Amino acid sequence: MIALGCVMMRVCHLNTCPAGIATQDENLRRNFIGQPEHVENYMRFVAQEMREIMARLGFRTVQEMVGRTDKLKNRDAIKHWKASHLDLSPILYQPYAGSHVGRSKTRPQNHMLEKSLDARKLLRMCQPALEHQKPIRAKLKITNVDRVVGTMTGSEITRRYGENGLPEDTIKLIFVGSAGQSFGAFTPHGMTLELEGDANDYIGKGLSGSKIIVYPPRGTDLDPQNNILIGNVAFYGATSGEAYINGIAGERFCVRNSGIRAVVEGVGDHGCEYMTGGKVVILGKTGRNFAAGMSGGIAYILDFDETCCNKSMVILDKLTSSQEIEEVLDLISRHVDYTGSPQGLKVLNEWNRYLPRFTKVIPTVYKRILEDTTWNIGNSH
């Protein structure tokens, strides 16, 4: 970062980086002076110094250094009252081991991808869609050992059709059960993954255009407003697509979301942390430290507890624009259509009563940019 022009202002989370590196502000980004050659030159210096140190130690390769704790020693003259009495010898001790004992990677790891749900069923099942864009509809069982379901299939779509993917809902898969980690991760446009059940952490990680729908098992008496349905860090780093969750999400919901539209019944702590884009509608509680480091995007929350919000970068507002109100109403309507959310239906049926109870959470700088853009567009005519 220093090689690219970072001046160590320590304001990366405030969207005010004067070097134009850690910011969404177009005016500040013009200050960026970094070039790829700067990083390349820095890494060459690092490599040269490393070679010099290795030569002094008598090593020709990094591989030769692995496990050689006999070349390590405590730093002399440590004055800190704790560190000066620290004995690292038990950590650095080298028990005898024959040459057959590996100290580093000696054989390739078998990830058993051929046993994944995508490899066993989905890729073959979705072949007509991948080859000829023919619609696919299927219903399958899923368990929590089935991880990154849909990702390999999604990669085939991207490989064949690029970032635009397939027409909406070309591949629609309904799963019943408990999904493992990273359900629907990185899936592109053209895929719809519907889950009747629950999901582990990282559902929709890096979502890239697909639609993910999750709701409790049919016939259950679980209240979506009071039961966690998906795990932590859902939709981390998502860039585009839609998500409708008829239940509560774990902690760090939509962290670093930069473009998806999502509706959820409630979220745990640190919701929308470092979010840079997209729209999120929350029909329940948010947990503490909501919107920490949020520099873009907008969240709309029903009956928001302001004490849960980290207001260092955001302001709280009400919905006033008719266009914005229609967009939120449309998102909740889709949520009800896809998941059957009782809370969503209640909000729709009494919309005029519920509308004033929504709080709009928007980053201060992002709001100013939107207003400036609107003003510029309005005055360009």
C-alpha positions in Angstrom: 0.0 0.0 0.0 2.9 2.4 0.8 4.3 1.6 -2.7 0.9 2.6 -4.2 0.9 6.0 -2.4 -0.6 5.3 1.1 0.3 8.0 3.5 -0.9 6.1 6.6 -3.7 8.5 7.6 -5.5 5.6 9.2 -8.9 6.6 7.8 -9.5 3.6 5.6 -12.9 3.0 7.2 -14.1 6.6 6.9 -14.2 6.9 3.1 -11.9 10.0 3.3 -8.6 8.5 2.1 -6.5 11.5 0.8 -4.4 9.2 -1.4 -7.5 7.9 -3.2 -7.0 4.3 -2.3 -9.6 3.3 0.3 -12.5 5.4 -0.8 -15.6 5.4 -3.0 -15.5 9.2 -3.5 -14.7 9.9 -7.1 -13.1 13.2 -6.3 -10.7 11.6 -3.9 -10.0 8.7 -6.2 -8.5 11.2 -8.7 -5.6 11.6 -6.2 -4.5 8.0 -6.7 -1.0 7.9 -8.3 -0.1 4.3 -7.9 1.2 2.2 -10.8 1.6 -1.6 -11.1 5.4 -1.0 -11.7 5.6 0.6 -8.2 4.4 -2.7 -6.6 6.6 -4.7 -8.9 9.7 -2.7 -8.0 8.9 -3.0 -4.2 8.5 -6.8 -4.5 11.8 -7.0 -6.3 13.5 -5.3 -3.4 11.8 -7.6 -0.9 13.0 -10.6 -3.0 16.5 -9.3 -3.2 16.8 -8.7 0.6 15.3 -12.1 1.3 17.9 -13.8 -0.9 20.7 -11.9 0.9 19.3 -13.1 4.3 19.0 -16.7 3.0 22.6 -16.6 1.8 23.9 -15.5 5.2 21.9 -18.4 6.8 23.3 -20.9 4.2 20.0 -21.6 2.3 19.4 -21.7 -1.4 15.7 -22.3 -1.4 12.7 -21.5 0.8 11.9 -25.2 1.0 15.2 -25.8 2.8 14.2 -23.4 5.5 11.0 -25.1 6.5 11.2 -26.4 10.1 14.7 -25.1 10.7 13.9 -23.7 14.1 17.6 -24.1 15.1 18.2 -21.0 13.0 15.9 -18.9 15.2 17.0 -17.1 18.4 15.4 -14.8 20.9 16.0 -11.1 20.4 18.4 -9.7 22.8 17.8 -6.9 25.3 14.1 -7.1 25.4 13.0 -4.6 28.0 9.3 -5.2 28.3 8.5 -6.7 31.7 6.5 -9.6 30.3 8.4 -10.4 27.1 11.8 -10.3 28.8 10.9 -13.4 30.8 9.2 -15.3 28.0 10.8 -18.7 27.3 10.2 -19.9 23.7 12.3 -23.0 23.9 9.3 -25.4 24.2 7.9 -24.0 21.0 11.1 -24.1 19.1 12.1 -27.6 20.3 12.8 -30.1 17.5 11.9 -33.7 18.4 13.8 -36.3 16.5 12.1 -37.4 13.3 13.3 -39.4 10.4 13.6 -38.1 6.9 10.3 -39.8 6.0 8.4 -37.3 8.2 7.3 -34.4 6.2 7.6 -30.8 7.4 5.6 -29.3 4.6 3.3 -30.2 1.8 4.7 -33.4 0.1 1.6 -34.7 -1.7 -1.4 -33.0 -3.3 -4.5 -32.7 -1.2 -7.6 -34.5 -2.5 -10.6 -32.2 -2.1 -12.9 -34.9 -3.4 -14.7 -32.5 -5.7 -16.0 -35.5 -7.6 -18.2 -36.3 -4.6 -19.8 -32.8 -4.4 -23.4 -32.4 -5.2 -22.5 -30.3 -8.3 -20.3 -33.0 -9.7 -22.6 -35.9 -8.8 -25.9 -34.4 -10.0 -26.1 -30.7 -10.8 -23.7 -30.4 -13.7 -25.3 -33.4 -15.5 -28.8 -32.2 -14.7 -28.2 -28.7 -15.9 -26.4 -29.7 -19.1 -29.4 -28.7 -21.4 -29.3 -25.2 -19.9 -25.5 -24.9 -20.1 -25.4 -26.2 -23.7 -28.6 -24.7 -25.2 -30.0 -22.3 -22.5 -33.1 -24.6 -22.0 -34.9 -24.0 -18.7 -34.2 -26.5 -16.0 -36.5 -27.2 -13.0 -35.5 -29.7 -10.3 -36.0 -30.6 -6.6 -33.3 -32.3 -4.6 -32.4 -33.2 -1.0 -29.5 -31.5 0.6 -27.4 -32.0 3.8 -24.9 -29.9 5.7 -22.0 -31.9 4.2 -23.0 -30.5 0.8 -20.9 -27.4 0.6 -20.6 -24.6 -2.1 -23.6 -26.1 -3.8 -24.2 -24.4 -7.2 -20.8 -22.9 -7.4 -19.3 -25.4 -9.9 -22.4 -25.1 -12.0 -22.3 -21.4 -11.8 -18.7 -21.4 -12.9 -19.7 -23.3 -16.1 -22.3 -20.6 -16.9 -19.7 -17.8 -16.5 -17.1 -19.8 -18.5 -19.6 -20.1 -21.4 -21.6 -16.9 -21.3 -19.4 -14.4 -19.5 -20.5 -12.0 -16.8 -24.1 -11.6 -18.2 -24.8 -15.3 -17.5 -28.1 -16.8 -18.6 -31.6 -15.3 -18.8 -33.3 -15.1 -15.4 -34.5 -18.3 -13.9 -33.0 -20.5 -16.6 -31.8 -22.8 -13.9 -34.2 -23.1 -11.0 -33.2 -25.6 -8.3 -35.2 -26.3 -5.1 -33.4 -27.9 -2.2 -34.9 -29.5 0.9 -32.9 -29.9 4.0 -29.9 -28.2 5.7 -27.3 -26.7 3.3 -23.6 -26.7 4.2 -21.3 -23.8 4.1 -21.2 -21.3 1.1 -24.5 -22.4 -0.4 -24.8 -20.6 -3.7 -21.4 -18.9 -3.4 -20.4 -16.8 -6.5 -23.4 -18.0 -8.5 -24.1 -15.9 -11.6 -27.2 -14.5 -13.3 -29.6 -17.1 -14.6 -29.6 -19.3 -11.5 -32.3 -19.4 -8.8 -31.5 -21.5 -5.8 -34.4 -22.1 -3.5 -33.9 -23.7 -0.1 -36.7 -25.2 2.1 -34.8 -25.6 5.3 -31.7 -23.8 6.7 -28.2 -22.9 5.7 -24.8 -22.7 7.3 -22.3 -19.8 7.2 -21.3 -17.9 4.1 -24.5 -18.5 2.1 -24.4 -16.4 -1.1 -20.7 -15.4 -0.6 -19.6 -13.4 -3.6 -23.1 -13.7 -5.1 -22.7 -12.6 -8.7 -26.2 -12.2 -10.1 -28.2 -15.2 -9.0 -31.3 -15.3 -6.8 -31.3 -17.1 -3.5 -34.5 -17.9 -1.6 -34.7 -19.5 1.9 -37.7 -20.3 4.0 -38.5 -22.7 6.9 -39.6 -26.3 6.1 -43.2 -26.6 5.0 -45.7 -27.3 7.8 -43.4 -26.1 10.6 -44.7 -23.9 13.3 -41.4 -22.0 13.7 -41.8 -18.2 13.8 -39.4 -16.7 11.2 -39.2 -13.6 13.3 -37.7 -15.5 16.2 -35.6 -18.3 14.6 -32.2 -18.2 12.9 -32.4 -19.6 9.4 -29.0 -18.9 7.9 -25.6 -18.7 9.4 -23.0 -15.9 9.8 -21.4 -13.7 7.1 -24.2 -14.3 4.7 -23.7 -12.7 1.2 -20.2 -11.6 2.1 -18.7 -9.5 -0.8 -21.8 -10.1 -3.0 -21.8 -7.9 -6.1 -25.2 -8.5 -7.7 -28.3 -10.6 -7.5 -31.2 -11.0 -5.1 -31.8 -12.7 -1.7 -35.0 -13.4 0.2 -34.7 -15.0 3.7 -37.8 -15.8 5.7 -36.0 -16.0 9.0 -33.2 -14.4 11.0 -29.6 -14.3 9.7 -26.5 -14.7 11.9 -23.8 -12.1 12.5 -22.2 -9.9 9.8 -25.1 -10.1 7.3 -24.1 -8.5 3.9 -20.6 -7.5 5.0 -18.9 -5.8 2.0 -22.1 -6.2 0.0 -21.6 -4.0 -3.1 -24.7 -4.6 -5.2 -27.3 -7.2 -4.1 -30.9 -6.5 -3.0 -31.8 -8.5 0.0 -34.8 -8.9 2.4 -34.5 -10.7 5.7 -36.6 -11.0 8.9 -33.7 -10.0 11.2 -29.9 -10.1 11.6 -27.3 -10.5 14.3 -24.5 -8.2 15.3 -22.4 -6.2 12.8 -25.0 -6.2 10.0 -24.1 -4.4 6.8 -20.5 -3.9 8.0 -18.3 -2.2 5.4 -21.2 -2.3 2.9 -20.4 -0.3 -0.3 -23.6 -0.8 -2.4 -26.9 -2.5 -2.8 -30.2 -2.4 -0.9 -31.1 -4.3 2.3 -34.6 -4.5 3.9 -34.8 -5.8 7.4 -38.2 -6.6 8.9 -37.0 -7.3 12.4 -34.1 -6.7 14.9 -30.5 -5.9 13.8 -28.2 -6.7 16.8 -25.5 -4.3 17.9 -22.9 -2.3 15.8 -25.1 -2.1 12.7 -23.6 -0.3 9.7 -20.0 -0.1 11.1 -17.7 1.1 8.3 -20.7 1.3 5.9 -19.6 3.6 3.0 -22.3 2.8 0.4 -25.6 1.2 -0.2 -28.8 1.7 1.8 -30.6 -0.3 4.5 -34.3 0.0 5.4 -35.2 -1.3 8.8 -38.6 -1.8 10.5 -38.8 -0.4 14.0 -35.0 0.2 14.2 -33.4 0.5 17.6 -31.1 3.4 17.1 -28.9 2.4 20.0 -27.8 -0.7 17.9 -26.4 1.5 15.1 -22.8 2.6 14.7 -23.3 6.1 13.5 -19.7 7.0 12.7 -20.3 7.0 9.0 -24.1 6.9 8.5 -27.2 9.0 9.1 -30.7 7.9 9.9 -33.6 9.1 7.8 -37.1 8.4 6.8 -38.4 7.2 3.4 -39.8 10.3 1.6 -39.2 9.7 -2.2 -42.1 8.0 -3.9 -39.6 6.1 -6.1 -37.8 4.8 -3.1 -41.0 3.9 -1.3 -42.1 1.9 -4.4 -38.7 0.1 -4.5 -39.0 -1.0 -0.9 -42.6 -2.0 -1.4 -41.6 -4.1 -4.4 -38.8 -5.8 -2.5 -41.2 -6.8 0.3 -43.8 -8.0 -2.2 -41.2 -10.2 -3.9 -40.1 -11.5 -0.5 -43.7 -12.5 0.3 -44.2 -14.1 -3.1 -41.0 -16.1 -2.9 -41.0 -17.1 0.8 -44.6 -16.7 2.1 -43.3 -14.4 4.9 -46.1 -13.7 7.4 -44.4 -10.6 8.6 -43.9 -9.3 5.1 -47.6 -10.0 4.3 -48.6 -8.1 7.4 -46.5 -5.1 6.3 -48.0 -5.1 2.8 -51.6 -5.4 4.1 -51.1 -2.4 6.4 -48.5 -0.5 4.4 -49.7 3.0 5.3 -49.3 2.1 9.0 -45.9 0.4 8.7 -44.3 2.9 6.3 -43.5 5.6 8.9 -41.9 2.9 11.1 -39.1 2.2 8.6 -35.8 3.8 9.2 -33.4 4.5 6.3 -29.7 4.0 7.1 -27.5 5.6 4.5 -23.8 6.6 4.6 -23.3 10.4 5.0 -20.9 10.7 2.1 -22.8 8.4 -0.1 -26.0 10.5 0.4 -24.1 13.6 -0.5 -22.8 11.9 -3.7 -26.3 10.8 -4.7 -27.7 14.3 -4.1 -24.9 15.9 -6.1 -25.4 13.4 -8.9 -29.2 14.1 -8.9 -28.5 17.8 -8.9 -26.1 17.5 -11.8 -28.5 15.4 -13.8 -31.3 17.8 -13.1 -29.3 20.8 -14.2 -27.8 19.2 -17.3 -31.0 19.8 -19.1 
